[in-house]
């Protein structure tokens, strides 16, 4: 199939059996999106899935002084936010691995450490947005709160409110159009300010005894207790989660769009959901490694956190988590040395699995039509990403691109190549350049997405399925 100026639409290439497989895979993918709206939730879902497939936890293996050999499956988790999976191959690890790397964090709003306050009869949570967002897209939407609250005694409280049909939802207000003349004159980046993204979570004051009202020096002229709405919310949180206001200090609460992934279009050809950047590549990578049977080279699926803010921190790709995990695996195989670790990483091949911008006819002027990804035309390879003059990019070498082309053509995977919009309009990066620092071969690839980084992103079902097929081909055939 391959790439050409008249790229074939993947829908036209599938037979009836394959079309049924596309829909079946789309259902499982949408379920994953519904269950994993945060990186912690993704890790929980993934670990449950891979343990059913025979993967064993590396930390437990180390404590039990266990060993690893060809055919074994092992995984490691970093702070419940990143996970690395390895299906040990027949060849020595020193000869390199075939790696699928994606990220499981997505743009969102994070609740601040001292967030709860009352203003004019509303209880509100102060937030700080995470990743690149258009702030105006996050107002007047039904929103959910996901995350954990860890109390001083170490008890972890799981929070997930706004997803069930009978759950309350939360929202950020916007100014009514009748009074918005000055607001509409602002630049889009200023229409909604970051500090205005405060979540409204209640408006009903708690009922106080009359005596308490009269003795409260902070009462207003009507005798209503100060911060009565906030106090009511705190009472609810105490009842539901047994937490105090101070416990927000050690919480990680993420505000995300409420609601499930949906099929889109009368023909149900698309998927509309929150967090497809980059959970679409994470899920297809996971599916590919679970399909791997007796690989020659060790197959690895690496799903990390913090990509949206530069891959920083202990759970981001810039940490030593992945390198340390590979070292531990070599040790469990009786093969560890610093030199073998370096050779293993340098000899590896990787697909940096991340999304790219799909051509949008509404904004056609932002794209180079000859070098853009189109919906329905298969998985996408980006030889380079970066901004303007390729700043911050990994630029795959031509020899590696040729090998990838050969694999995809031989396995009849429909693929296309792309750039992220016109040269001077902006750009973006992935984790590719970080892995490339080891000297391994790396190229960016993934799924084309409409409305990327918005609360509701859109993908094509066939692109998702074809990407999974491409990842499977890579794990089996790359060398």
C-alpha positions as a Python dict, from the first residue, in 0.01 Angstrom:
ca = {
    (1, 'X'): (0, 0, 0),
    (2, 'X'): (248, 261, 119),
    (3, 'X'): (234, 632, 47),
    (4, 'X'): (164, 809, -278),
    (5, 'X'): (4, 1128, -399),
    (6, 'X'): (-326, 942, -435),
    (7, 'X'): (-334, 776, -97),
    (8, 'X'): (-603, 511, -67),
    (9, 'X'): (-872, 557, 196),
    (10, 'X'): (-845, 267, 440),
    (11, 'X'): (-1221, 216, 452),
    (12, 'X'): (-1204, 105, 88),
    (13, 'X'): (-933, -152, 162),
    (14, 'X'): (-1114, -354, 430),
    (15, 'X'): (-1341, -650, 367),
    (16, 'X'): (-1653, -718, 574),
    (17, 'X'): (-1462, -923, 831),
    (18, 'X'): (-1206, -649, 880),
    (19, 'X'): (-1477, -384, 914),
    (20, 'X'): (-1629, -586, 1199),
    (21, 'X'): (-1285, -605, 1361),
    (22, 'X'): (-1257, -224, 1331),
    (23, 'X'): (-1583, -173, 1519),
    (24, 'X'): (-1495, -431, 1782),
    (25, 'X'): (-1157, -269, 1844),
    (26, 'X'): (-1319, 75, 1860),
    (27, 'X'): (-1550, -44, 2138),
    (28, 'X'): (-1258, -173, 2347),
    (29, 'X'): (-1066, 149, 2283),
    (30, 'X'): (-1361, 367, 2390),
    (31, 'X'): (-1397, 160, 2707),
    (32, 'X'): (-1032, 229, 2782),
    (33, 'X'): (-1088, 602, 2736),
    (34, 'X'): (-1387, 592, 2969),
    (35, 'X'): (-1200, 403, 3241),
    (36, 'X'): (-872, 594, 3210),
    (37, 'X'): (-926, 969, 3222),
    (38, 'X'): (-611, 1030, 3426),
    (39, 'X'): (-265, 879, 3410),
    (40, 'X'): (-325, 696, 3740),
    (41, 'X'): (-646, 545, 3610),
    (42, 'X'): (-473, 442, 3288),
    (43, 'X'): (-199, 263, 3480),
    (44, 'X'): (-458, 79, 3691),
    (45, 'X'): (-648, -36, 3382),
    (46, 'X'): (-328, -138, 3202),
    (47, 'X'): (-184, -334, 3496),
    (48, 'X'): (-510, -524, 3542),
    (49, 'X'): (-509, -610, 3172),
    (50, 'X'): (-148, -720, 3138),
    (51, 'X'): (-149, -929, 3456),
    (52, 'X'): (-430, -1135, 3303),
    (53, 'X'): (-195, -1192, 3009),
    (54, 'X'): (83, -1327, 3230),
    (55, 'X'): (291, -1017, 3300),
    (56, 'X'): (464, -1021, 3639),
    (57, 'X'): (569, -720, 3843),
    (58, 'X'): (941, -648, 3832),
    (59, 'X'): (966, -523, 4191),
    (60, 'X'): (812, -845, 4320),
    (61, 'X'): (1044, -1050, 4102),
    (62, 'X'): (1346, -866, 4242),
    (63, 'X'): (1236, -919, 4603),
    (64, 'X'): (1185, -1289, 4539),
    (65, 'X'): (1523, -1310, 4359),
    (66, 'X'): (1349, -1445, 4050),
    (67, 'X'): (1503, -1468, 3705),
    (68, 'X'): (1394, -1384, 3351),
    (69, 'X'): (1438, -1567, 3024),
    (70, 'X'): (1311, -1557, 2666),
    (71, 'X'): (933, -1564, 2654),
    (72, 'X'): (881, -1410, 2997),
    (73, 'X'): (666, -1100, 3043),
    (74, 'X'): (742, -837, 3303),
    (75, 'X'): (631, -484, 3388),
    (76, 'X'): (735, -194, 3611),
    (77, 'X'): (531, 101, 3739),
    (78, 'X'): (664, 442, 3844),
    (79, 'X'): (459, 626, 4108),
    (80, 'X'): (135, 493, 3961),
    (81, 'X'): (171, 728, 3663),
    (82, 'X'): (404, 553, 3418),
    (83, 'X'): (438, 189, 3317),
    (84, 'X'): (688, -10, 3112),
    (85, 'X'): (612, -358, 2973),
    (86, 'X'): (865, -607, 2835),
    (87, 'X'): (808, -932, 2647),
    (88, 'X'): (1154, -1089, 2655),
    (89, 'X'): (1275, -1194, 2311),
    (90, 'X'): (1488, -1481, 2187),
    (91, 'X'): (1783, -1258, 2101),
    (92, 'X'): (2009, -1117, 2370),
    (93, 'X'): (1893, -786, 2514),
    (94, 'X'): (2231, -646, 2418),
    (95, 'X'): (2123, -656, 2053),
    (96, 'X'): (1845, -408, 2126),
    (97, 'X'): (1469, -392, 2175),
    (98, 'X'): (1173, -287, 1964),
    (99, 'X'): (1003, -13, 2163),
    (100, 'X'): (661, 149, 2139),
    (101, 'X'): (658, 466, 2349),
    (102, 'X'): (355, 686, 2416),
    (103, 'X'): (224, 912, 2691),
    (104, 'X'): (-88, 880, 2904),
    (105, 'X'): (-121, 1234, 3040),
    (106, 'X'): (-354, 1478, 2867),
    (107, 'X'): (-434, 1850, 2890),
    (108, 'X'): (-668, 1925, 3179),
    (109, 'X'): (-725, 2147, 3482),
    (110, 'X'): (-549, 2061, 3809),
    (111, 'X'): (-700, 2159, 4144),
    (112, 'X'): (-460, 2382, 4340),
    (113, 'X'): (-326, 2288, 4684),
    (114, 'X'): (-531, 2552, 4868),
    (115, 'X'): (-832, 2559, 4637),
    (116, 'X'): (-1162, 2581, 4825),
    (117, 'X'): (-1327, 2919, 4878),
    (118, 'X'): (-1666, 3086, 4876),
    (119, 'X'): (-1758, 3397, 4678),
    (120, 'X'): (-2103, 3554, 4655),
    (121, 'X'): (-2285, 3237, 4748),
    (122, 'X'): (-2084, 2997, 4532),
    (123, 'X'): (-1837, 2736, 4659),
    (124, 'X'): (-1546, 2716, 4418),
    (125, 'X'): (-1223, 2530, 4354),
    (126, 'X'): (-923, 2722, 4225),
    (127, 'X'): (-747, 2542, 3937),
    (128, 'X'): (-425, 2559, 3738),
    (129, 'X'): (-441, 2436, 3379),
    (130, 'X'): (-204, 2159, 3271),
    (131, 'X'): (-61, 2142, 2920),
    (132, 'X'): (-150, 2344, 2614),
    (133, 'X'): (-516, 2439, 2609),
    (134, 'X'): (-741, 2705, 2461),
    (135, 'X'): (-882, 2828, 2790),
    (136, 'X'): (-1209, 2948, 2641),
    (137, 'X'): (-1295, 2589, 2540),
    (138, 'X'): (-1328, 2482, 2904),
    (139, 'X'): (-1614, 2705, 3015),
    (140, 'X'): (-1983, 2600, 3035),
    (141, 'X'): (-1897, 2232, 2996),
    (142, 'X'): (-2007, 1956, 3233),
    (143, 'X'): (-1686, 1864, 3413),
    (144, 'X'): (-1582, 1574, 3636),
    (145, 'X'): (-1322, 1547, 3913),
    (146, 'X'): (-1085, 1248, 3914),
    (147, 'X'): (-787, 1181, 4132),
    (148, 'X'): (-658, 1094, 4476),
    (149, 'X'): (-642, 1258, 4816),
    (150, 'X'): (-367, 1122, 5040),
    (151, 'X'): (-412, 1188, 5412),
    (152, 'X'): (-126, 1236, 5657),
    (153, 'X'): (-157, 879, 5783),
    (154, 'X'): (-93, 754, 5428),
    (155, 'X'): (-452, 661, 5354),
    (156, 'X'): (-534, 716, 4986),
    (157, 'X'): (-885, 827, 4897),
    (158, 'X'): (-992, 777, 4535),
    (159, 'X'): (-1214, 1047, 4387),
    (160, 'X'): (-1422, 1002, 4073),
    (161, 'X'): (-1727, 1229, 4055),
    (162, 'X'): (-1921, 1333, 3747),
    (163, 'X'): (-1912, 1022, 3528),
    (164, 'X'): (-2209, 814, 3648),
    (165, 'X'): (-2553, 907, 3517),
    (166, 'X'): (-2668, 1010, 3864),
    (167, 'X'): (-2346, 1191, 3965),
    (168, 'X'): (-2340, 1568, 3996),
    (169, 'X'): (-2116, 1752, 3751),
    (170, 'X'): (-1922, 2075, 3790),
    (171, 'X'): (-1866, 2373, 3563),
    (172, 'X'): (-1685, 2699, 3493),
    (173, 'X'): (-1914, 2991, 3418),
    (174, 'X'): (-1892, 3232, 3125),
    (175, 'X'): (-2022, 3584, 3077),
    (176, 'X'): (-2363, 3613, 2914),
    (177, 'X'): (-2354, 3743, 2556),
    (178, 'X'): (-2570, 4043, 2655),
    (179, 'X'): (-2284, 4186, 2864),
    (180, 'X'): (-1989, 4053, 2666),
    (181, 'X'): (-1902, 4344, 2437),
    (182, 'X'): (-1570, 4417, 2607),
    (183, 'X'): (-1492, 4047, 2650),
    (184, 'X'): (-1543, 3980, 2279),
    (185, 'X'): (-1297, 4254, 2189),
    (186, 'X'): (-1017, 4065, 2366),
    (187, 'X'): (-770, 3834, 2196),
    (188, 'X'): (-868, 3466, 2213),
    (189, 'X'): (-585, 3399, 2458),
    (190, 'X'): (-731, 3660, 2695),
    (191, 'X'): (-1105, 3600, 2660),
    (192, 'X'): (-1081, 3360, 2953),
    (193, 'X'): (-783, 3412, 3185),
    (194, 'X'): (-610, 3120, 3356),
    (195, 'X'): (-707, 3250, 3701),
    (196, 'X'): (-1071, 3264, 3588),
    (197, 'X'): (-1087, 2886, 3538),
    (198, 'X'): (-1239, 2831, 3881),
    (199, 'X'): (-1473, 2538, 3921),
    (200, 'X'): (-1819, 2598, 4068),
    (201, 'X'): (-1899, 2307, 4300),
    (202, 'X'): (-2194, 2424, 4510),
    (203, 'X'): (-2435, 2701, 4605),
    (204, 'X'): (-2648, 2575, 4897),
    (205, 'X'): (-2559, 2718, 5241),
    (206, 'X'): (-2552, 2483, 5534),
    (207, 'X'): (-2829, 2533, 5790),
    (208, 'X'): (-2706, 2667, 6123),
    (209, 'X'): (-2893, 2676, 6450),
    (210, 'X'): (-3041, 3020, 6524),
    (211, 'X'): (-2825, 3057, 6832),
    (212, 'X'): (-2510, 2993, 6632),
    (213, 'X'): (-2616, 3253, 6378),
    (214, 'X'): (-2671, 3518, 6642),
    (215, 'X'): (-2343, 3453, 6821),
    (216, 'X'): (-2132, 3450, 6505),
    (217, 'X'): (-1956, 3785, 6477),
    (218, 'X'): (-1907, 3724, 6105),
    (219, 'X'): (-2280, 3700, 6031),
    (220, 'X'): (-2424, 3947, 5787),
    (221, 'X'): (-2732, 4158, 5850),
    (222, 'X'): (-2962, 3872, 5756),
    (223, 'X'): (-2800, 3636, 6002),
    (224, 'X'): (-2647, 3401, 5741),
    (225, 'X'): (-2325, 3236, 5857),
    (226, 'X'): (-2005, 3334, 5681),
    (227, 'X'): (-1888, 3079, 5418),
    (228, 'X'): (-2198, 2868, 5482),
    (229, 'X'): (-2183, 2723, 5131),
    (230, 'X'): (-1818, 2628, 5170),
    (231, 'X'): (-1895, 2474, 5509),
    (232, 'X'): (-2171, 2269, 5349),
    (233, 'X'): (-1930, 2138, 5087),
    (234, 'X'): (-1674, 2048, 5355),
    (235, 'X'): (-1941, 1855, 5543),
    (236, 'X'): (-2025, 1662, 5227),
    (237, 'X'): (-1655, 1584, 5165),
    (238, 'X'): (-1620, 1470, 5526),
    (239, 'X'): (-1916, 1238, 5489),
    (240, 'X'): (-1812, 1098, 5150),
    (241, 'X'): (-1435, 1075, 5193),
    (242, 'X'): (-1357, 1144, 5560),
    (243, 'X'): (-1127, 1432, 5466),
    (244, 'X'): (-1064, 1780, 5605),
    (245, 'X'): (-990, 2097, 5411),
    (246, 'X'): (-618, 2066, 5487),
    (247, 'X'): (-610, 1734, 5300),
    (248, 'X'): (-630, 1922, 4969),
    (249, 'X'): (-264, 2001, 5029),
    (250, 'X'): (-165, 1640, 4951),
    (251, 'X'): (-420, 1574, 4679),
    (252, 'X'): (-390, 1525, 4305),
    (253, 'X'): (-730, 1612, 4162),
    (254, 'X'): (-779, 1654, 3789),
    (255, 'X'): (-1075, 1828, 3627),
    (256, 'X'): (-1173, 1666, 3297),
    (257, 'X'): (-1476, 1673, 3066),
    (258, 'X'): (-1759, 1462, 3205),
    (259, 'X'): (-1905, 1196, 2980),
    (260, 'X'): (-1817, 888, 2782),
    (261, 'X'): (-1643, 843, 2449),
    (262, 'X'): (-1895, 846, 2166),
    (263, 'X'): (-1917, 733, 1808),
    (264, 'X'): (-1939, 1034, 1578),
    (265, 'X'): (-2110, 1080, 1242),
    (266, 'X'): (-2424, 922, 1098),
    (267, 'X'): (-2194, 650, 963),
    (268, 'X'): (-2032, 601, 1307),
    (269, 'X'): (-1692, 627, 1139),
    (270, 'X'): (-1528, 842, 1406),
    (271, 'X'): (-1463, 848, 1781),
    (272, 'X'): (-1516, 1163, 1985),
    (273, 'X'): (-1368, 1162, 2333),
    (274, 'X'): (-1151, 1340, 2586),
    (275, 'X'): (-782, 1249, 2613),
    (276, 'X'): (-716, 1086, 2276),
    (277, 'X'): (-387, 1275, 2274),
    (278, 'X'): (-216, 1049, 2351),
    (279, 'X'): (-420, 763, 2488),
    (280, 'X'): (-507, 655, 2136),
    (281, 'X'): (-142, 567, 2081),
    (282, 'X'): (-108, 427, 2431),
    (283, 'X'): (-398, 187, 2380),
    (284, 'X'): (-292, 75, 2032),
    (285, 'X'): (62, 19, 2164),
    (286, 'X'): (-75, -184, 2454),
    (287, 'X'): (-290, -392, 2219),
    (288, 'X'): (9, -454, 1993),
    (289, 'X'): (239, -584, 2267),
    (290, 'X'): (-38, -805, 2403),
    (291, 'X'): (-65, -959, 2055),
    (292, 'X'): (310, -1025, 2033),
    (293, 'X'): (394, -1397, 2014),
    (294, 'X'): (747, -1519, 2085),
    (295, 'X'): (927, -1206, 1957),
    (296, 'X'): (1283, -1235, 1829),
    (297, 'X'): (1387, -903, 1981),
    (298, 'X'): (1250, -801, 2318),
    (299, 'X'): (925, -610, 2270),
    (300, 'X'): (872, -309, 2494),
    (301, 'X'): (573, -82, 2550),
    (302, 'X'): (659, 233, 2744),
    (303, 'X'): (373, 459, 2857),
    (304, 'X'): (483, 771, 3044),
    (305, 'X'): (352, 1083, 3216),
    (306, 'X'): (423, 1458, 3190),
    (307, 'X'): (473, 1476, 2810),
    (308, 'X'): (232, 1766, 2788),
    (309, 'X'): (458, 1979, 3009),
    (310, 'X'): (799, 1877, 2874),
    (311, 'X'): (841, 1517, 2993),
    (312, 'X'): (983, 1641, 3323),
    (313, 'X'): (970, 1498, 3675),
    (314, 'X'): (1016, 1147, 3809),
    (315, 'X'): (734, 1006, 3593),
    (316, 'X'): (828, 1188, 3273),
    (317, 'X'): (1045, 1050, 2994),
    (318, 'X'): (1344, 1259, 3104),
    (319, 'X'): (1367, 1062, 3430),
    (320, 'X'): (1585, 751, 3473),
    (321, 'X'): (1283, 525, 3526),
    (322, 'X'): (1311, 351, 3189),
    (323, 'X'): (1688, 318, 3195),
    (324, 'X'): (1684, 183, 3551),
    (325, 'X'): (1413, -68, 3461),
    (326, 'X'): (1611, -201, 3166),
    (327, 'X'): (1916, -236, 3393),
    (328, 'X'): (1712, -437, 3644),
    (329, 'X'): (1581, -666, 3371),
    (330, 'X'): (1933, -732, 3244),
    (331, 'X'): (2031, -815, 3600),
    (332, 'X'): (1740, -1062, 3639),
    (333, 'X'): (1863, -1229, 3318),
    (334, 'X'): (2218, -1254, 3455),
    (335, 'X'): (2347, -1026, 3180),
    (336, 'X'): (2388, -688, 3349),
    (337, 'X'): (2687, -468, 3287),
    (338, 'X'): (2702, -96, 3219),
    (339, 'X'): (2830, -169, 2869),
    (340, 'X'): (2553, -415, 2788),
    (341, 'X'): (2295, -165, 2913),
    (342, 'X'): (2437, 102, 2683),
    (343, 'X'): (2446, -139, 2390),
    (344, 'X'): (2090, -251, 2454),
    (345, 'X'): (1962, 107, 2445),
    (346, 'X'): (2176, 215, 2150),
    (347, 'X'): (2080, -88, 1940),
    (348, 'X'): (1708, -45, 2001),
    (349, 'X'): (1449, 76, 1752),
    (350, 'X'): (1156, 287, 1861),
    (351, 'X'): (829, 425, 1738),
    (352, 'X'): (758, 740, 1937),
    (353, 'X'): (385, 690, 1932),
    (354, 'X'): (208, 1023, 1944),
    (355, 'X'): (-74, 1190, 1758),
    (356, 'X'): (-50, 1441, 1478),
    (357, 'X'): (-281, 1705, 1337),
    (358, 'X'): (-543, 1585, 1090),
    (359, 'X'): (-625, 1806, 793),
    (360, 'X'): (-925, 2021, 877),
    (361, 'X'): (-1096, 2177, 571),
    (362, 'X'): (-1240, 2450, 793),
    (363, 'X'): (-885, 2570, 862),
    (364, 'X'): (-720, 2461, 538),
    (365, 'X'): (-485, 2761, 529),
    (366, 'X'): (-293, 2624, 830),
    (367, 'X'): (-179, 2309, 649),
    (368, 'X'): (48, 2209, 363),
    (369, 'X'): (-189, 1980, 173),
    (370, 'X'): (98, 1775, 30),
    (371, 'X'): (243, 1708, 375),
    (372, 'X'): (-48, 1657, 610),
    (373, 'X'): (-235, 1361, 755),
    (374, 'X'): (-585, 1291, 626),
    (375, 'X'): (-865, 1114, 809),
    (376, 'X'): (-910, 753, 703),
    (377, 'X'): (-577, 720, 526),
    (378, 'X'): (-399, 510, 786),
    (379, 'X'): (-132, 551, 1049),
    (380, 'X'): (92, 855, 1024),
    (381, 'X'): (472, 888, 1025),
    (382, 'X'): (638, 1219, 1107),
    (383, 'X'): (1004, 1211, 1011),
    (384, 'X'): (1041, 1515, 1233),
    (385, 'X'): (825, 1737, 1453),
    (386, 'X'): (944, 2047, 1637),
    (387, 'X'): (863, 2413, 1585),
    (388, 'X'): (947, 2632, 1289),
    (389, 'X'): (1309, 2539, 1211),
    (390, 'X'): (1252, 2187, 1358),
    (391, 'X'): (1335, 2321, 1703),
    (392, 'X'): (1306, 2050, 1969),
    (393, 'X'): (1271, 1772, 1716),
    (394, 'X'): (1405, 1426, 1666),
    (395, 'X'): (1469, 1397, 1292),
    (396, 'X'): (1475, 1029, 1193),
    (397, 'X'): (1755, 923, 958),
    (398, 'X'): (1662, 816, 608),
    (399, 'X'): (1792, 461, 652),
    (400, 'X'): (1554, 398, 940),
    (401, 'X'): (1262, 551, 751),
    (402, 'X'): (1337, 315, 463),
    (403, 'X'): (1332, 14, 696),
    (404, 'X'): (998, 123, 840),
    (405, 'X'): (852, 173, 493),
    (406, 'X'): (962, -176, 395),
    (407, 'X'): (804, -334, 704),
    (408, 'X'): (474, -156, 657),
    (409, 'X'): (451, -239, 286),
    (410, 'X'): (532, -606, 342),
    (411, 'X'): (267, -629, 616),
    (412, 'X'): (14, -436, 403),
    (413, 'X'): (-25, -155, 655),
    (414, 'X'): (-179, 160, 511),
    (415, 'X'): (28, 461, 615),
    (416, 'X'): (94, 823, 528),
    (417, 'X'): (352, 1086, 615),
    (418, 'X'): (287, 1426, 762),
    (419, 'X'): (415, 1748, 913),
    (420, 'X'): (244, 1939, 1193),
    (421, 'X'): (100, 2226, 992),
    (422, 'X'): (272, 2493, 786),
    (423, 'X'): (632, 2568, 872),
    (424, 'X'): (600, 2907, 1041),
    (425, 'X'): (267, 2858, 1219),
    (426, 'X'): (392, 2681, 1531),
    (427, 'X'): (456, 2313, 1595),
    (428, 'X'): (506, 2071, 1879),
    (429, 'X'): (723, 1794, 2018),
    (430, 'X'): (709, 1441, 2155),
    (431, 'X'): (924, 1210, 2366),
    (432, 'X'): (1119, 1101, 2056),
    (433, 'X'): (1423, 1323, 2106),
    (434, 'X'): (1472, 1197, 2462),
    (435, 'X'): (1502, 830, 2362),
    (436, 'X'): (1718, 932, 2066),
    (437, 'X'): (1976, 1056, 2317),
    (438, 'X'): (2070, 692, 2375),
    (439, 'X'): (2163, 663, 2008),
    (440, 'X'): (1868, 442, 1919),
    (441, 'X'): (1670, 479, 1598),
    (442, 'X'): (1349, 672, 1663),
    (443, 'X'): (1068, 805, 1447),
    (444, 'X'): (741, 972, 1541),
    (445, 'X'): (421, 802, 1435),
    (446, 'X'): (62, 768, 1542),
    (447, 'X'): (-295, 871, 1468),
    (448, 'X'): (-432, 1185, 1306),
    (449, 'X'): (-658, 1384, 1540),
    (450, 'X'): (-912, 1660, 1477),
    (451, 'X'): (-953, 1934, 1740),
    (452, 'X'): (-636, 1824, 1919),
    (453, 'X'): (-598, 1945, 2279),
    (454, 'X'): (-963, 2042, 2296),
    (455, 'X'): (-1193, 1890, 2558),
    (456, 'X'): (-1337, 1658, 2291),
    (457, 'X'): (-1096, 1526, 2027),
    (458, 'X'): (-1189, 1320, 1722),
    (459, 'X'): (-1021, 1026, 1548),
    (460, 'X'): (-1110, 792, 1264),
    (461, 'X'): (-1189, 432, 1362),
    (462, 'X'): (-988, 290, 1073),
    (463, 'X'): (-686, 504, 1155),
    (464, 'X'): (-692, 373, 1512),
    (465, 'X'): (-716, 13, 1395),
    (466, 'X'): (-454, 51, 1124),
    (467, 'X'): (-216, 208, 1373),
    (468, 'X'): (-252, -95, 1599),
    (469, 'X'): (-171, -315, 1298),
    (470, 'X'): (134, -104, 1222),
    (471, 'X'): (259, -127, 1579),
    (472, 'X'): (220, -504, 1575),
    (473, 'X'): (415, -525, 1249),
    (474, 'X'): (693, -312, 1398),
    (475, 'X'): (728, -522, 1713),
    (476, 'X'): (754, -838, 1507),
    (477, 'X'): (967, -724, 1213),
    (478, 'X'): (1190, -430, 1317),
    (479, 'X'): (1560, -508, 1354),
}
